[in-house]
Amino acid sequence: MKRIPAISALMTPFPWHLEASGTVAQARTLMMRQGIHHLPVTDSEHQVIGLVTLAALPDTPDALVDWVETVPCVDAHMRADQVLEMMAESHQSVVVIVHHDRLAGIFTWTDVCERFADHLREPFLPPDGDDAA
Protein backbone atom coordinates (compact mmCIF):
# COMPACT_ATOMS: atom_id res chain seq x y z
CA MET A 1 0.00 0.00 0.00
CA LYS A 2 1.31 3.41 -0.90
CA ARG A 3 1.68 5.96 1.88
CA ILE A 4 1.98 9.70 1.94
CA PRO A 5 5.65 10.46 2.57
CA ALA A 6 7.00 12.41 5.50
CA ILE A 7 8.22 15.90 4.68
CA SER A 8 11.77 14.67 5.29
CA ALA A 9 11.52 12.71 2.01
CA LEU A 10 10.84 15.92 0.07
CA MET A 11 12.82 18.62 1.88
CA THR A 12 16.21 20.00 1.04
CA PRO A 13 18.30 18.35 3.76
CA PHE A 14 21.09 20.02 5.71
CA PRO A 15 20.43 23.51 4.33
CA TRP A 16 22.89 26.33 4.47
CA HIS A 17 22.31 28.34 7.62
CA LEU A 18 23.88 31.12 9.62
CA GLU A 19 24.24 31.58 13.34
CA ALA A 20 22.60 34.63 14.86
CA SER A 21 26.06 36.07 15.54
CA GLY A 22 26.61 36.34 11.76
CA THR A 23 26.39 39.62 9.89
CA VAL A 24 24.14 40.80 7.10
CA ALA A 25 27.21 40.83 4.82
CA GLN A 26 27.92 37.17 5.65
CA ALA A 27 24.28 36.25 5.00
CA ARG A 28 24.21 38.09 1.66
CA THR A 29 27.52 36.56 0.52
CA LEU A 30 26.40 33.04 1.45
CA MET A 31 23.02 33.45 -0.22
CA MET A 32 24.50 34.91 -3.42
CA ARG A 33 27.25 32.28 -3.63
CA GLN A 34 24.84 29.37 -3.10
CA GLY A 35 21.99 30.82 -5.20
CA ILE A 36 19.46 30.67 -2.36
CA HIS A 37 16.82 33.13 -1.22
CA HIS A 38 16.00 31.82 2.28
CA LEU A 39 18.53 31.30 5.04
CA PRO A 40 17.63 29.73 8.38
CA VAL A 41 19.21 31.44 11.36
CA THR A 42 20.20 29.25 14.28
CA ASP A 43 21.60 29.63 17.75
CA SER A 44 24.87 27.97 18.78
CA GLU A 45 23.00 24.68 19.39
CA HIS A 46 21.59 24.64 15.81
CA GLN A 47 18.09 25.36 17.04
CA VAL A 48 16.16 27.53 14.59
CA ILE A 49 15.41 31.03 15.76
CA GLY A 50 14.11 32.36 12.45
CA LEU A 51 14.84 33.04 8.82
CA VAL A 52 16.27 35.80 6.68
CA THR A 53 15.38 36.33 3.05
CA LEU A 54 17.63 37.85 0.44
CA ALA A 55 15.02 40.44 -0.52
CA ALA A 56 14.61 41.59 3.09
CA LEU A 57 18.28 41.99 3.99
CA PRO A 58 18.98 45.59 5.03
CA ASP A 59 21.75 47.72 3.56
CA THR A 60 23.71 47.61 6.81
CA PRO A 61 26.41 44.99 6.14
CA ASP A 62 27.87 45.05 9.65
CA ALA A 63 24.51 44.52 11.36
CA LEU A 64 23.96 41.17 13.02
CA VAL A 65 21.26 38.85 11.72
CA ASP A 66 19.86 38.52 15.22
CA TRP A 67 16.67 40.14 13.87
CA VAL A 68 14.85 37.48 11.93
CA GLU A 69 11.49 36.72 10.44
CA THR A 70 9.55 34.05 12.24
CA VAL A 71 9.18 30.89 10.21
CA PRO A 72 7.02 27.86 10.80
CA CYS A 73 9.04 24.88 11.97
CA VAL A 74 7.64 21.41 11.38
CA ASP A 75 8.84 18.04 12.56
CA ALA A 76 10.68 15.93 9.98
CA HIS A 77 8.17 13.11 10.48
CA MET A 78 5.11 15.23 9.66
CA ARG A 79 3.19 14.01 6.62
CA ALA A 80 3.97 16.00 3.49
CA ASP A 81 0.31 16.62 2.65
CA GLN A 82 -0.22 18.21 6.06
CA VAL A 83 2.78 20.50 5.55
CA LEU A 84 1.58 21.50 2.07
CA GLU A 85 -1.91 22.21 3.37
CA MET A 86 -0.51 24.32 6.20
CA MET A 87 1.70 26.25 3.76
CA ALA A 88 -1.26 26.91 1.45
CA GLU A 89 -3.65 27.96 4.23
CA SER A 90 -1.14 30.35 5.80
CA HIS A 91 0.36 31.55 2.49
CA GLN A 92 3.82 30.46 3.61
CA SER A 93 6.48 30.16 0.93
CA VAL A 94 8.91 28.34 3.20
CA VAL A 95 8.96 26.10 6.26
CA VAL A 96 11.94 24.89 8.21
CA ILE A 97 12.14 21.21 9.07
CA VAL A 98 13.45 20.19 12.49
CA HIS A 99 14.38 16.88 14.06
CA HIS A 100 14.78 16.80 17.84
CA ASP A 101 14.45 20.61 17.81
CA ARG A 102 17.49 21.01 15.53
CA LEU A 103 17.66 22.22 11.95
CA ALA A 104 17.24 19.27 9.57
CA GLY A 105 16.00 20.80 6.33
CA ILE A 106 14.08 23.46 4.49
CA PHE A 107 11.06 23.20 2.19
CA THR A 108 10.22 26.07 -0.14
CA TRP A 109 7.75 26.67 -2.97
CA THR A 110 10.65 25.92 -5.32
CA ASP A 111 10.89 22.46 -3.74
CA VAL A 112 7.12 22.06 -4.09
CA CYS A 113 7.25 22.89 -7.81
CA GLU A 114 10.25 20.61 -8.46
CA ARG A 115 8.65 17.66 -6.64
CA PHE A 116 5.31 18.18 -8.39
CA ALA A 117 7.02 18.33 -11.80
CA ASP A 118 8.77 15.03 -10.97
CA HIS A 119 5.43 13.54 -9.93
CA LEU A 120 3.79 14.58 -13.22
CA ARG A 121 6.65 13.11 -15.28
CA GLU A 122 6.83 9.80 -13.42
CA PRO A 123 4.17 7.87 -15.40
CA PHE A 124 5.91 8.80 -18.64
CA LEU A 125 9.43 7.74 -17.72
CA PRO A 126 10.77 4.55 -19.31
CA PRO A 127 10.76 1.48 -17.07
CA ASP A 128 13.91 1.08 -14.99
CA GLY A 129 14.40 -2.54 -16.03
CA ASP A 130 13.95 -3.96 -12.51
CA ASP A 131 10.60 -5.58 -13.28
CA ALA A 132 10.37 -9.27 -12.46
CA ALA A 133 9.80 -11.60 -15.41
MODELLER restraints for C-alpha pairs under 7 A, 6 or more apart:
rsr = mdl.restraints
at = mdl.atoms
rsr.add(forms.Gaussian(group=physical.xy_distance, feature=features.Distance(at['CA:4:A'], at['CA:79:A']), mean=6.47, stdev=0.5))
rsr.add(forms.Gaussian(group=physical.xy_distance, feature=features.Distance(at['CA:4:A'], at['CA:80:A']), mean=6.78, stdev=0.5))
rsr.add(forms.Gaussian(group=physical.xy_distance, feature=features.Distance(at['CA:5:A'], at['CA:79:A']), mean=5.92, stdev=0.5))
rsr.add(forms.Gaussian(group=physical.xy_distance, feature=features.Distance(at['CA:5:A'], at['CA:80:A']), mean=5.85, stdev=0.5))
rsr.add(forms.Gaussian(group=physical.xy_distance, feature=features.Distance(at['CA:6:A'], at['CA:76:A']), mean=6.79, stdev=0.5))
rsr.add(forms.Gaussian(group=physical.xy_distance, feature=features.Distance(at['CA:6:A'], at['CA:77:A']), mean=5.16, stdev=0.5))
rsr.add(forms.Gaussian(group=physical.xy_distance, feature=features.Distance(at['CA:6:A'], at['CA:78:A']), mean=5.37, stdev=0.5))
rsr.add(forms.Gaussian(group=physical.xy_distance, feature=features.Distance(at['CA:6:A'], at['CA:79:A']), mean=4.28, stdev=0.5))
rsr.add(forms.Gaussian(group=physical.xy_distance, feature=features.Distance(at['CA:6:A'], at['CA:80:A']), mean=5.10, stdev=0.5))
rsr.add(forms.Gaussian(group=physical.xy_distance, feature=features.Distance(at['CA:7:A'], at['CA:76:A']), mean=5.85, stdev=0.5))
rsr.add(forms.Gaussian(group=physical.xy_distance, feature=features.Distance(at['CA:7:A'], at['CA:77:A']), mean=6.44, stdev=0.5))
rsr.add(forms.Gaussian(group=physical.xy_distance, feature=features.Distance(at['CA:7:A'], at['CA:78:A']), mean=5.92, stdev=0.5))
rsr.add(forms.Gaussian(group=physical.xy_distance, feature=features.Distance(at['CA:7:A'], at['CA:79:A']), mean=5.71, stdev=0.5))
rsr.add(forms.Gaussian(group=physical.xy_distance, feature=features.Distance(at['CA:7:A'], at['CA:80:A']), mean=4.41, stdev=0.5))
rsr.add(forms.Gaussian(group=physical.xy_distance, feature=features.Distance(at['CA:8:A'], at['CA:76:A']), mean=4.98, stdev=0.5))
rsr.add(forms.Gaussian(group=physical.xy_distance, feature=features.Distance(at['CA:8:A'], at['CA:77:A']), mean=6.50, stdev=0.5))
rsr.add(forms.Gaussian(group=physical.xy_distance, feature=features.Distance(at['CA:11:A'], at['CA:105:A']), mean=5.89, stdev=0.5))
rsr.add(forms.Gaussian(group=physical.xy_distance, feature=features.Distance(at['CA:11:A'], at['CA:106:A']), mean=5.64, stdev=0.5))
rsr.add(forms.Gaussian(group=physical.xy_distance, feature=features.Distance(at['CA:11:A'], at['CA:107:A']), mean=4.91, stdev=0.5))
rsr.add(forms.Gaussian(group=physical.xy_distance, feature=features.Distance(at['CA:12:A'], at['CA:105:A']), mean=5.35, stdev=0.5))
rsr.add(forms.Gaussian(group=physical.xy_distance, feature=features.Distance(at['CA:12:A'], at['CA:106:A']), mean=5.33, stdev=0.5))
rsr.add(forms.Gaussian(group=physical.xy_distance, feature=features.Distance(at['CA:12:A'], at['CA:107:A']), mean=6.17, stdev=0.5))
rsr.add(forms.Gaussian(group=physical.xy_distance, feature=features.Distance(at['CA:13:A'], at['CA:104:A']), mean=5.98, stdev=0.5))
rsr.add(forms.Gaussian(group=physical.xy_distance, feature=features.Distance(at['CA:13:A'], at['CA:105:A']), mean=4.22, stdev=0.5))
rsr.add(forms.Gaussian(group=physical.xy_distance, feature=features.Distance(at['CA:13:A'], at['CA:106:A']), mean=6.67, stdev=0.5))
rsr.add(forms.Gaussian(group=physical.xy_distance, feature=features.Distance(at['CA:14:A'], at['CA:104:A']), mean=5.51, stdev=0.5))
rsr.add(forms.Gaussian(group=physical.xy_distance, feature=features.Distance(at['CA:14:A'], at['CA:105:A']), mean=5.19, stdev=0.5))
rsr.add(forms.Gaussian(group=physical.xy_distance, feature=features.Distance(at['CA:15:A'], at['CA:105:A']), mean=5.56, stdev=0.5))
rsr.add(forms.Gaussian(group=physical.xy_distance, feature=features.Distance(at['CA:15:A'], at['CA:106:A']), mean=6.36, stdev=0.5))
rsr.add(forms.Gaussian(group=physical.xy_distance, feature=features.Distance(at['CA:16:A'], at['CA:39:A']), mean=6.63, stdev=0.5))
rsr.add(forms.Gaussian(group=physical.xy_distance, feature=features.Distance(at['CA:17:A'], at['CA:39:A']), mean=5.45, stdev=0.5))
rsr.add(forms.Gaussian(group=physical.xy_distance, feature=features.Distance(at['CA:17:A'], at['CA:40:A']), mean=4.94, stdev=0.5))
rsr.add(forms.Gaussian(group=physical.xy_distance, feature=features.Distance(at['CA:17:A'], at['CA:41:A']), mean=5.77, stdev=0.5))
rsr.add(forms.Gaussian(group=physical.xy_distance, feature=features.Distance(at['CA:18:A'], at['CA:27:A']), mean=6.91, stdev=0.5))
rsr.add(forms.Gaussian(group=physical.xy_distance, feature=features.Distance(at['CA:18:A'], at['CA:40:A']), mean=6.52, stdev=0.5))
rsr.add(forms.Gaussian(group=physical.xy_distance, feature=features.Distance(at['CA:18:A'], at['CA:41:A']), mean=4.99, stdev=0.5))
rsr.add(forms.Gaussian(group=physical.xy_distance, feature=features.Distance(at['CA:18:A'], at['CA:42:A']), mean=6.23, stdev=0.5))
rsr.add(forms.Gaussian(group=physical.xy_distance, feature=features.Distance(at['CA:19:A'], at['CA:41:A']), mean=5.41, stdev=0.5))
rsr.add(forms.Gaussian(group=physical.xy_distance, feature=features.Distance(at['CA:19:A'], at['CA:42:A']), mean=4.76, stdev=0.5))
rsr.add(forms.Gaussian(group=physical.xy_distance, feature=features.Distance(at['CA:19:A'], at['CA:43:A']), mean=5.50, stdev=0.5))
rsr.add(forms.Gaussian(group=physical.xy_distance, feature=features.Distance(at['CA:19:A'], at['CA:44:A']), mean=6.55, stdev=0.5))
rsr.add(forms.Gaussian(group=physical.xy_distance, feature=features.Distance(at['CA:20:A'], at['CA:41:A']), mean=5.82, stdev=0.5))
rsr.add(forms.Gaussian(group=physical.xy_distance, feature=features.Distance(at['CA:20:A'], at['CA:42:A']), mean=5.92, stdev=0.5))
rsr.add(forms.Gaussian(group=physical.xy_distance, feature=features.Distance(at['CA:20:A'], at['CA:43:A']), mean=5.87, stdev=0.5))
rsr.add(forms.Gaussian(group=physical.xy_distance, feature=features.Distance(at['CA:20:A'], at['CA:64:A']), mean=6.92, stdev=0.5))
rsr.add(forms.Gaussian(group=physical.xy_distance, feature=features.Distance(at['CA:20:A'], at['CA:65:A']), mean=5.43, stdev=0.5))
rsr.add(forms.Gaussian(group=physical.xy_distance, feature=features.Distance(at['CA:20:A'], at['CA:66:A']), mean=4.77, stdev=0.5))
rsr.add(forms.Gaussian(group=physical.xy_distance, feature=features.Distance(at['CA:21:A'], at['CA:64:A']), mean=6.07, stdev=0.5))
rsr.add(forms.Gaussian(group=physical.xy_distance, feature=features.Distance(at['CA:21:A'], at['CA:65:A']), mean=6.74, stdev=0.5))
rsr.add(forms.Gaussian(group=physical.xy_distance, feature=features.Distance(at['CA:21:A'], at['CA:66:A']), mean=6.67, stdev=0.5))
rsr.add(forms.Gaussian(group=physical.xy_distance, feature=features.Distance(at['CA:22:A'], at['CA:64:A']), mean=5.65, stdev=0.5))
rsr.add(forms.Gaussian(group=physical.xy_distance, feature=features.Distance(at['CA:22:A'], at['CA:65:A']), mean=5.91, stdev=0.5))
rsr.add(forms.Gaussian(group=physical.xy_distance, feature=features.Distance(at['CA:23:A'], at['CA:61:A']), mean=6.54, stdev=0.5))
rsr.add(forms.Gaussian(group=physical.xy_distance, feature=features.Distance(at['CA:23:A'], at['CA:62:A']), mean=5.63, stdev=0.5))
rsr.add(forms.Gaussian(group=physical.xy_distance, feature=features.Distance(at['CA:23:A'], at['CA:63:A']), mean=5.44, stdev=0.5))
rsr.add(forms.Gaussian(group=physical.xy_distance, feature=features.Distance(at['CA:23:A'], at['CA:64:A']), mean=4.26, stdev=0.5))
rsr.add(forms.Gaussian(group=physical.xy_distance, feature=features.Distance(at['CA:23:A'], at['CA:65:A']), mean=5.51, stdev=0.5))
rsr.add(forms.Gaussian(group=physical.xy_distance, feature=features.Distance(at['CA:24:A'], at['CA:57:A']), mean=6.73, stdev=0.5))
rsr.add(forms.Gaussian(group=physical.xy_distance, feature=features.Distance(at['CA:24:A'], at['CA:60:A']), mean=6.82, stdev=0.5))
rsr.add(forms.Gaussian(group=physical.xy_distance, feature=features.Distance(at['CA:24:A'], at['CA:61:A']), mean=4.85, stdev=0.5))
rsr.add(forms.Gaussian(group=physical.xy_distance, feature=features.Distance(at['CA:24:A'], at['CA:62:A']), mean=6.21, stdev=0.5))
rsr.add(forms.Gaussian(group=physical.xy_distance, feature=features.Distance(at['CA:24:A'], at['CA:63:A']), mean=5.67, stdev=0.5))
rsr.add(forms.Gaussian(group=physical.xy_distance, feature=features.Distance(at['CA:24:A'], at['CA:64:A']), mean=5.94, stdev=0.5))
rsr.add(forms.Gaussian(group=physical.xy_distance, feature=features.Distance(at['CA:24:A'], at['CA:65:A']), mean=5.79, stdev=0.5))
rsr.add(forms.Gaussian(group=physical.xy_distance, feature=features.Distance(at['CA:25:A'], at['CA:61:A']), mean=4.43, stdev=0.5))
rsr.add(forms.Gaussian(group=physical.xy_distance, feature=features.Distance(at['CA:25:A'], at['CA:62:A']), mean=6.45, stdev=0.5))
rsr.add(forms.Gaussian(group=physical.xy_distance, feature=features.Distance(at['CA:28:A'], at['CA:54:A']), mean=6.70, stdev=0.5))
rsr.add(forms.Gaussian(group=physical.xy_distance, feature=features.Distance(at['CA:31:A'], at['CA:37:A']), mean=6.29, stdev=0.5))
rsr.add(forms.Gaussian(group=physical.xy_distance, feature=features.Distance(at['CA:31:A'], at['CA:54:A']), mean=6.99, stdev=0.5))
rsr.add(forms.Gaussian(group=physical.xy_distance, feature=features.Distance(at['CA:37:A'], at['CA:53:A']), mean=5.53, stdev=0.5))
rsr.add(forms.Gaussian(group=physical.xy_distance, feature=features.Distance(at['CA:37:A'], at['CA:54:A']), mean=5.06, stdev=0.5))
rsr.add(forms.Gaussian(group=physical.xy_distance, feature=features.Distance(at['CA:38:A'], at['CA:51:A']), mean=6.76, stdev=0.5))
rsr.add(forms.Gaussian(group=physical.xy_distance, feature=features.Distance(at['CA:38:A'], at['CA:52:A']), mean=5.94, stdev=0.5))
rsr.add(forms.Gaussian(group=physical.xy_distance, feature=features.Distance(at['CA:38:A'], at['CA:53:A']), mean=4.62, stdev=0.5))
rsr.add(forms.Gaussian(group=physical.xy_distance, feature=features.Distance(at['CA:38:A'], at['CA:54:A']), mean=6.51, stdev=0.5))
rsr.add(forms.Gaussian(group=physical.xy_distance, feature=features.Distance(at['CA:39:A'], at['CA:51:A']), mean=5.56, stdev=0.5))
rsr.add(forms.Gaussian(group=physical.xy_distance, feature=features.Distance(at['CA:39:A'], at['CA:52:A']), mean=5.30, stdev=0.5))
rsr.add(forms.Gaussian(group=physical.xy_distance, feature=features.Distance(at['CA:39:A'], at['CA:53:A']), mean=6.26, stdev=0.5))
rsr.add(forms.Gaussian(group=physical.xy_distance, feature=features.Distance(at['CA:40:A'], at['CA:48:A']), mean=6.75, stdev=0.5))
rsr.add(forms.Gaussian(group=physical.xy_distance, feature=features.Distance(at['CA:40:A'], at['CA:50:A']), mean=5.99, stdev=0.5))
rsr.add(forms.Gaussian(group=physical.xy_distance, feature=features.Distance(at['CA:40:A'], at['CA:51:A']), mean=4.35, stdev=0.5))
rsr.add(forms.Gaussian(group=physical.xy_distance, feature=features.Distance(at['CA:40:A'], at['CA:52:A']), mean=6.45, stdev=0.5))
rsr.add(forms.Gaussian(group=physical.xy_distance, feature=features.Distance(at['CA:41:A'], at['CA:48:A']), mean=5.92, stdev=0.5))
rsr.add(forms.Gaussian(group=physical.xy_distance, feature=features.Distance(at['CA:41:A'], at['CA:49:A']), mean=5.83, stdev=0.5))
rsr.add(forms.Gaussian(group=physical.xy_distance, feature=features.Distance(at['CA:41:A'], at['CA:50:A']), mean=5.30, stdev=0.5))
rsr.add(forms.Gaussian(group=physical.xy_distance, feature=features.Distance(at['CA:41:A'], at['CA:51:A']), mean=5.30, stdev=0.5))
rsr.add(forms.Gaussian(group=physical.xy_distance, feature=features.Distance(at['CA:42:A'], at['CA:48:A']), mean=4.41, stdev=0.5))
rsr.add(forms.Gaussian(group=physical.xy_distance, feature=features.Distance(at['CA:42:A'], at['CA:49:A']), mean=5.32, stdev=0.5))
rsr.add(forms.Gaussian(group=physical.xy_distance, feature=features.Distance(at['CA:43:A'], at['CA:49:A']), mean=6.65, stdev=0.5))
rsr.add(forms.Gaussian(group=physical.xy_distance, feature=features.Distance(at['CA:46:A'], at['CA:102:A']), mean=5.49, stdev=0.5))
rsr.add(forms.Gaussian(group=physical.xy_distance, feature=features.Distance(at['CA:46:A'], at['CA:103:A']), mean=6.01, stdev=0.5))
rsr.add(forms.Gaussian(group=physical.xy_distance, feature=features.Distance(at['CA:47:A'], at['CA:101:A']), mean=6.03, stdev=0.5))
rsr.add(forms.Gaussian(group=physical.xy_distance, feature=features.Distance(at['CA:47:A'], at['CA:102:A']), mean=4.65, stdev=0.5))
rsr.add(forms.Gaussian(group=physical.xy_distance, feature=features.Distance(at['CA:47:A'], at['CA:103:A']), mean=6.00, stdev=0.5))
rsr.add(forms.Gaussian(group=physical.xy_distance, feature=features.Distance(at['CA:48:A'], at['CA:102:A']), mean=6.72, stdev=0.5))
rsr.add(forms.Gaussian(group=physical.xy_distance, feature=features.Distance(at['CA:48:A'], at['CA:103:A']), mean=6.11, stdev=0.5))
rsr.add(forms.Gaussian(group=physical.xy_distance, feature=features.Distance(at['CA:50:A'], at['CA:68:A']), mean=5.19, stdev=0.5))
rsr.add(forms.Gaussian(group=physical.xy_distance, feature=features.Distance(at['CA:50:A'], at['CA:69:A']), mean=5.48, stdev=0.5))
rsr.add(forms.Gaussian(group=physical.xy_distance, feature=features.Distance(at['CA:50:A'], at['CA:70:A']), mean=4.87, stdev=0.5))
rsr.add(forms.Gaussian(group=physical.xy_distance, feature=features.Distance(at['CA:50:A'], at['CA:71:A']), mean=5.62, stdev=0.5))
rsr.add(forms.Gaussian(group=physical.xy_distance, feature=features.Distance(at['CA:51:A'], at['CA:68:A']), mean=5.42, stdev=0.5))
rsr.add(forms.Gaussian(group=physical.xy_distance, feature=features.Distance(at['CA:51:A'], at['CA:69:A']), mean=5.24, stdev=0.5))
rsr.add(forms.Gaussian(group=physical.xy_distance, feature=features.Distance(at['CA:51:A'], at['CA:70:A']), mean=6.38, stdev=0.5))
rsr.add(forms.Gaussian(group=physical.xy_distance, feature=features.Distance(at['CA:51:A'], at['CA:71:A']), mean=6.21, stdev=0.5))
rsr.add(forms.Gaussian(group=physical.xy_distance, feature=features.Distance(at['CA:52:A'], at['CA:68:A']), mean=5.69, stdev=0.5))
rsr.add(forms.Gaussian(group=physical.xy_distance, feature=features.Distance(at['CA:52:A'], at['CA:69:A']), mean=6.16, stdev=0.5))
rsr.add(forms.Gaussian(group=physical.xy_distance, feature=features.Distance(at['CA:71:A'], at['CA:95:A']), mean=6.21, stdev=0.5))
rsr.add(forms.Gaussian(group=physical.xy_distance, feature=features.Distance(at['CA:71:A'], at['CA:96:A']), mean=6.90, stdev=0.5))
rsr.add(forms.Gaussian(group=physical.xy_distance, feature=features.Distance(at['CA:72:A'], at['CA:95:A']), mean=5.24, stdev=0.5))
rsr.add(forms.Gaussian(group=physical.xy_distance, feature=features.Distance(at['CA:72:A'], at['CA:96:A']), mean=6.30, stdev=0.5))
rsr.add(forms.Gaussian(group=physical.xy_distance, feature=features.Distance(at['CA:73:A'], at['CA:95:A']), mean=5.83, stdev=0.5))
rsr.add(forms.Gaussian(group=physical.xy_distance, feature=features.Distance(at['CA:73:A'], at['CA:96:A']), mean=4.74, stdev=0.5))
rsr.add(forms.Gaussian(group=physical.xy_distance, feature=features.Distance(at['CA:73:A'], at['CA:97:A']), mean=5.61, stdev=0.5))
rsr.add(forms.Gaussian(group=physical.xy_distance, feature=features.Distance(at['CA:73:A'], at['CA:98:A']), mean=6.45, stdev=0.5))
rsr.add(forms.Gaussian(group=physical.xy_distance, feature=features.Distance(at['CA:74:A'], at['CA:96:A']), mean=6.37, stdev=0.5))
rsr.add(forms.Gaussian(group=physical.xy_distance, feature=features.Distance(at['CA:74:A'], at['CA:97:A']), mean=5.07, stdev=0.5))
rsr.add(forms.Gaussian(group=physical.xy_distance, feature=features.Distance(at['CA:74:A'], at['CA:98:A']), mean=6.04, stdev=0.5))
rsr.add(forms.Gaussian(group=physical.xy_distance, feature=features.Distance(at['CA:75:A'], at['CA:97:A']), mean=5.75, stdev=0.5))
rsr.add(forms.Gaussian(group=physical.xy_distance, feature=features.Distance(at['CA:75:A'], at['CA:98:A']), mean=5.08, stdev=0.5))
rsr.add(forms.Gaussian(group=physical.xy_distance, feature=features.Distance(at['CA:75:A'], at['CA:99:A']), mean=5.85, stdev=0.5))
rsr.add(forms.Gaussian(group=physical.xy_distance, feature=features.Distance(at['CA:76:A'], at['CA:97:A']), mean=5.55, stdev=0.5))
rsr.add(forms.Gaussian(group=physical.xy_distance, feature=features.Distance(at['CA:76:A'], at['CA:98:A']), mean=5.66, stdev=0.5))
rsr.add(forms.Gaussian(group=physical.xy_distance, feature=features.Distance(at['CA:76:A'], at['CA:99:A']), mean=5.58, stdev=0.5))
rsr.add(forms.Gaussian(group=physical.xy_distance, feature=features.Distance(at['CA:87:A'], at['CA:93:A']), mean=6.79, stdev=0.5))
rsr.add(forms.Gaussian(group=physical.xy_distance, feature=features.Distance(at['CA:93:A'], at['CA:108:A']), mean=5.65, stdev=0.5))
rsr.add(forms.Gaussian(group=physical.xy_distance, feature=features.Distance(at['CA:93:A'], at['CA:109:A']), mean=5.39, stdev=0.5))
rsr.add(forms.Gaussian(group=physical.xy_distance, feature=features.Distance(at['CA:94:A'], at['CA:107:A']), mean=5.67, stdev=0.5))
rsr.add(forms.Gaussian(group=physical.xy_distance, feature=features.Distance(at['CA:94:A'], at['CA:108:A']), mean=4.25, stdev=0.5))
rsr.add(forms.Gaussian(group=physical.xy_distance, feature=features.Distance(at['CA:94:A'], at['CA:109:A']), mean=6.50, stdev=0.5))
rsr.add(forms.Gaussian(group=physical.xy_distance, feature=features.Distance(at['CA:95:A'], at['CA:106:A']), mean=6.02, stdev=0.5))
rsr.add(forms.Gaussian(group=physical.xy_distance, feature=features.Distance(at['CA:95:A'], at['CA:107:A']), mean=5.42, stdev=0.5))
rsr.add(forms.Gaussian(group=physical.xy_distance, feature=features.Distance(at['CA:95:A'], at['CA:108:A']), mean=6.53, stdev=0.5))
rsr.add(forms.Gaussian(group=physical.xy_distance, feature=features.Distance(at['CA:96:A'], at['CA:105:A']), mean=6.06, stdev=0.5))
rsr.add(forms.Gaussian(group=physical.xy_distance, feature=features.Distance(at['CA:96:A'], at['CA:106:A']), mean=4.52, stdev=0.5))
rsr.add(forms.Gaussian(group=physical.xy_distance, feature=features.Distance(at['CA:96:A'], at['CA:107:A']), mean=6.31, stdev=0.5))
rsr.add(forms.Gaussian(group=physical.xy_distance, feature=features.Distance(at['CA:97:A'], at['CA:103:A']), mean=6.30, stdev=0.5))
rsr.add(forms.Gaussian(group=physical.xy_distance, feature=features.Distance(at['CA:97:A'], at['CA:104:A']), mean=5.47, stdev=0.5))
rsr.add(forms.Gaussian(group=physical.xy_distance, feature=features.Distance(at['CA:97:A'], at['CA:105:A']), mean=4.75, stdev=0.5))
rsr.add(forms.Gaussian(group=physical.xy_distance, feature=features.Distance(at['CA:97:A'], at['CA:106:A']), mean=5.46, stdev=0.5))
rsr.add(forms.Gaussian(group=physical.xy_distance, feature=features.Distance(at['CA:98:A'], at['CA:104:A']), mean=4.87, stdev=0.5))
rsr.add(forms.Gaussian(group=physical.xy_distance, feature=features.Distance(at['CA:98:A'], at['CA:105:A']), mean=6.70, stdev=0.5))
